[in-house]
Amino acid sequence: MLVVGVLALAVYAARVIAPQAVGRGGVAFTRKHKVSFAFAVVLLWFSADWPLHDIGEQYLYSAHMLQHLLMSFVVPPLFLWATPEWFARLFLGSDRPGRLARAVRKLARPAPAGIIFNLIIILLHAPQTVELAADSGPAHYFLHLLLFTSALLMWMPVCGPLAELRLSAPPKMIYLFLQSIIPTIPAGWLTVAEGTVYKHYDREPRLWDIGVIADQQAAGAIMKIIGGMYLWVIIAVIFFRWAAEQERMNTRGRTLARQATLPDDLTYDEVVETFKTVRPGTIEGAPLGGPNSDPSLN
């Protein structure tokens, strides 16, 4: 029902809201938005429905951990990538946003978003919480909804649709690194525990003959190794993209400096600041001049 509701809202957004927001000739959803949305819906369904849900709820805590990994690290950023900027601004970017929009903007900042998400992670792995989720269907659903919502907030500074809420590359890498630290606490606890941590999963028959201790260790490995590596791969991608962009900008700055007879060792930002001070107007559209001037650099 949840997946059908998400699909119905997407159709309504595309057919009713989009034409009014961007006009009949405007591009409401790019290929990136559509592909991200498709993957998000499929993975949401996979993580929340049979067979993964039933295995994770009744038999293996490692399957339950895989559910949490998908709901916190994979599905939320996909939904954020699938959200166009114009759609986000309808709810969060107006000149006079409502109370909910103001609250979301405040909570989506790096510090509160990171703290809320990690507190939820710790709460969900407490034995009392796990037992409550196993015994009560509504509580289980509410806790998953809480995890997913906090994950949306956590990912907003990384890949949210609003540029003013996103971090630049270096702070983004530090932010993601910090998100990989707290989950190692319950993960390490599960890995080294000698007895049964969650009584609900100490039952017969054992699915695929996986023992309760092996199941706990697998859950800890999923959280610590797979979850940690997932974040570190994203950090590496951000770093290499940022480094490549910096190199392109510095190369462009050196080209501009040679044309303007400035020192070649200036960075692009230093060249821009020099032109703003010494030759106003030459950066934004006005030609630099000279027989070797490259018009594309203007």
N, C-alpha and C positions, 0 to 999 in steps of 0.2 A: 504493500500500500504506500509505503514511503517513497519507493522508487517511482511508482506510477504518479504520485503527487509531484515529484521533482520533474518528471518528464512533462506533465501537464502544465506546470508553471513555465517551463522552458518554451513550450509551444505558444503559450499565451504571451510571453515576453517577445517572441519573435514576430508574432502576427498582429498583436494589438499595441504593445508598448513601443516596440522599435520604430514602426513607421511614424509615430507621433514624436519620438525623441530625436531621430536622426533624419527624418524626411524620407520620402519614397525613393529617392535616388541615392541615399547614403548607404554606407556599408555598416550594417549593425553588428554582424558577427563575421570575423575572419575565419580562415581555415584553422588557425591555431585555437581559437575559441571552440570551434565545433569538435575538433579532435580531442582536446582536453576534456570537454564535457562528456564525450562518449566514453573515454577511458574512466573518468571519475564515476559515472553512473554504473558501469560494468563492475568496477572494483568495489564500489559501495554495496552493490547487490551481492557480490561474492563474499565480502567480509561479514555481512549481516544476515545471511540466509543459509539454508541448507546447501551443502553438508558441513561447511566450516563452522557455522554457528552451533549446530547440534553436537559436533565433536568437541568444540571448545567449551560448551556449557556442561556436558555430561561426562566426558571421558578424559580429555587431555588438556592440561593447562597450557602446554606449549602451543596448541591450536588457538586457545584463547589469547595468548600473547601475540600470535600472528594477526589475529583480528585487531588488536589494539595498535599494532604497528601500521597496518593498512589505514585504520581510521584516524591515526594521528600524524603520520609522516608522509603518506602517499595520496590519499583521497582529498584531504583539505587543500593542499597546494594545487591539485588539478582543478578543483572547483574555482579557486581564485584565478588561475590562469584562464579559465573558461568565462570569467566575468568581464565584459567590456567596461571600459572606463565610464562611458555615458550611463550605463546601467547602475554602476556603483554610486555615481554622483546623484542619481535620482533619490537615493536614500541617505547618502552620507555626505554629499558634497554641496548641498544647497547653501545659500547665503544665511538662512535662518533654520538650521536643522532642528528637528525635534529632540526630545529628551533621549530617546533611544539612540538616535544618530550621534548625539554628543557623547553619550556613554560609550558607544562603540569606538569613537575616535580617541577617547581618553584611554580605554582599556587596550586598544590596538598599538599603543606605543610600546617600544621594546621592553622597558622595565616591568610595567604591570602585566603585559602579555606573557613574558617569560616566567615571571613569578607564578601567575595563575596556572599556567600550563604545568609547571613542575610540581606545584602543590597537588594538582589533580592526579598527576602520575603517581605520586607517593600515596595519596589516598586510595587509589584504585588497587594498589598492591598490598594494602593492609589486610591481614587474614580476616578481620571482621567484615570488611567491605566485600571481599571475594565470597564469603559465605552468604552474605545478604543477597548479592547478585545471583548466586546459584539457587537460592531458595525462593526468590521473588522475581517473577517476570517483569512487572512494572519497574522495580528497582533496577533490574539489569538494563532495561531500555533507557531509563533516565541516566544511569551512569555512562552508558555509551554516548548518549546525547551530550552529556556534560564534557566528556573527553573530546568529542568531535568539535563542539563549540569552542572550547579552550584552544584546540589545535588551529582552528581558523584564525583566532586572535594571534596565536604565536607566529603563524606564517605571514600575517599581514605585513610586517616590516620587511619581509624577504621578497615576496612575490605578489603582494596585494595589488589591486587594480588602480589605486590612487597613488600617484607619484609622491605626493607630499607626505605620505605615511611610510614610504619605503626608505630604507637605509641605503647609503652609498656602499660601494663594494667592501672597503676595509672594515667598517663597523659591522657590516652584514656577516662577514666571515667570523669575527669575534663573537657575534650574537649566536650564530649556529654552533660554534665551538662550545659555548656555555650551555646550550641545550643538550649537548651530548654528555655532560658531566653527571647531572643529577640522576638520569635513568640507570647509570652504572651501580648506584647504591642498592636498589632492589634486585637488580640483575646479579650483582655479586653475592647478595644474600641468598638468592635462590640457588646459585651455583655451588656454594660451599656448605649449604645446610645438610646436616647428616640425617635428620629426621624429616617427617612429612610436614610441610609448611601449611598446606591447605587441606584440611580433613575431607572436604567435599570430593577431592580427586583421588582419595585413597579408598578405592572401591573395586569390586570385581563385577564383571570380568574386565581384564585389562585389554584395551583395544590394541591389536597388533602385537600383543605381548610386551608392550612398553611399560616398564616398572615406574612406580610413582617417583622415585628418586631420579631416574633417568629423564622422566618427563619434566621434572623441576629444572634439572640442569639444562635440558634443551630449551626451556622457556627463558632461562637466564642468558643462554647463548644467543637466542634470537634477539633479545632486547639489547644486550651489550655489544655483540659482534656485528650482527646484521644491521641493527638500528644505528650503531655508532659509525660503521663503515658507510652506510647510506648518507649520513650527514657529512662525513668527511669527503665523500666523492663530490657532493654538492659544493662544499667549501673549495675543493680543488678546481672544479669547473669555474666557479666565480673568480678565483685567483687568476687562472690563466687567461680568462676573458678580460679581466681588469688589466693584467700586465700587457696583453696584446694591444688594448685600447691606449694605454699609456705610451707604449712604443710608437703607435701610429701618430698620436698627438705630438710626441717629441720630434718625430721625423718631420711632420708638417711644420712644427715650430722652427726647426733648423732650416727648412727650405725658405720659410718666410724671413728668417734672420739673414740668410745669404742675399736674398733679394733686396733687403733693406740695409745691407752692410752692417748688421749687428753681429756680435760674437756668436759663433756656431754652437757653443756649449750651453746656450740658454734653452730652457725647457719651453714647451708650447705656452704654458701659463705665463712664464716670465716675458715671452715675446708679446703676448696679448697685453699684459700690464704695461710694457714699454710703449706700445702703440697708443694705449689709452692716455698715457702721460705726455708723450712727445708728439705724436701725430694723431690727434683725435679724428675718428671717422674713417681711418684706413682699414680697420678690421671688418666692419660691418658693411660690406658691399662696395666700398670705394677701391679702385685699383691701386696697386702699389707702384705701378709705373716701371719704366725701364724696358729695354729691348728683350730681356729674358723673363719677363713677368709671366707667371702661369695664371691665366684667368680662373682656372678651377679652384685655386686657393683663396679667391676672394669670398 
